[in-house]
Amino acid sequence: LGEIREISGSLRVVRSYPLVSLMFLRNLHTIGGRENDNKGQSLYIFNNPNLELLWNWSNHGNIIVEKGKLFVHFNPK
């Protein structure tokens, strides 16, 4: 997973209790948002009770979302 650079569709992270970060996707730079099935949401991060941080932005750099919306909700940490 660490070698993935681009996702043509959407990225969903839902109820993933063990996850504390998304740093395992260390080379991800583009989310295309094509053919998403999340009501137009290309990046959907919902109800992950142990998620503390997405990426280490100082090392990772920006992520481009080409099409669609972001939805990040109920990630209490």
ChimeraX attribute file (.defattr): number of C-alpha atoms within 10 A of each C-alpha:
attribute: neighborCount
match mode: 1-to-1
recipient: residues
	/A:1	10
	/A:2	10
	/A:3	10
	/A:4	13
	/A:5	14
	/A:6	14
	/A:7	16
	/A:8	16
	/A:9	19
	/A:10	23
	/A:11	18
	/A:12	14
	/A:13	14
	/A:14	14
	/A:15	16
	/A:16	14
	/A:17	11
	/A:18	10
	/A:19	17
	/A:20	15
	/A:21	15
	/A:22	15
	/A:23	17
	/A:24	14
	/A:25	16
	/A:26	17
	/A:27	16
	/A:28	21
	/A:29	17
	/A:30	17
	/A:31	21
	/A:32	20
	/A:33	22
	/A:34	15
	/A:35	13
	/A:36	17
	/A:37	11
	/A:38	16
	/A:39	8
	/A:40	17
	/A:41	20
	/A:42	27
	/A:43	23
	/A:44	17
	/A:45	21
	/A:46	17
	/A:47	16
	/A:48	22
	/A:49	17
	/A:50	16
	/A:51	21
	/A:52	14
	/A:53	14
	/A:54	14
	/A:55	16
	/A:56	12
	/A:57	11
	/A:58	7
	/A:59	8
	/A:60	14
	/A:61	13
	/A:62	12
	/A:63	14
	/A:64	12
	/A:65	18
	/A:66	13
	/A:67	19
	/A:68	20
	/A:69	15
	/A:70	15
	/A:71	14
	/A:72	13
	/A:73	11
	/A:74	13
	/A:75	16
	/A:76	10
	/A:77	10
